[in-house]
Amino acid sequence: MRLIASKSVEVLMGIYLPIALLVAAISPDILLFIANKNYLPGYVPIIIILSVNSIFISSNILGVSLQAIRKTRIFLISSSLTLASNVAFSMMLIPKYGIDGASIAFSSIYLMGFAVLFYYSRKYHTVIFEKIKIAKILLSGFFMFAVMFLVQELFGYSVPKLFLYIVAGFFIYIIIIRITKTFKNEDLDLFLMLLSDRYIIIKKLIKKLLL
């Protein structure tokens, strides 16, 4: 169980993080696409929330691993601390920073929840974190984010460009993942065996992209 949970953390981050960060990077274009320029100030909260969420998305796996060993009391502690964190940061930041402060306060939920679950998953040895591999995932994702945000600022917005940005962002991320050899064949095999054989095409696509 510990091995599967550990690999699940890596693959979940490897797949979810680039999606979240790419949406964050091109969020100004997305807001212009679905709304108008009056909504552009909203891209800052989007970037804050999606960036923090992408970093701590492994909380989902940590929670499941602790549930598997019946450590359910931990979720009461986690819920209480995340609520307290959100309320405290909201009171401090919203009056001064408005919606940006609200996004930081909301993001503190992800940070606090992860901190609690990480502490107990280490305590009960339910997950093993491969620091180098996770660092490679984070580096690849945030490098892609920085490049796509800069490209967007340089070349501006249009509907065709928006779709090109999406393709380019994933291409950059996949290239870096492959160059750094972040994932090994056995990593993906262990994770993908959890998926039904009905998703055989998706399994093959994931392996083809990440290896």
Helices and strands as residue ranges (DSSP letters): H 2-25, H 27-34, G 37-42, H 43-55, H 59-68, H 73-123, H 131-155, H 159-179, H 185-192, G 197-199, H 200-210
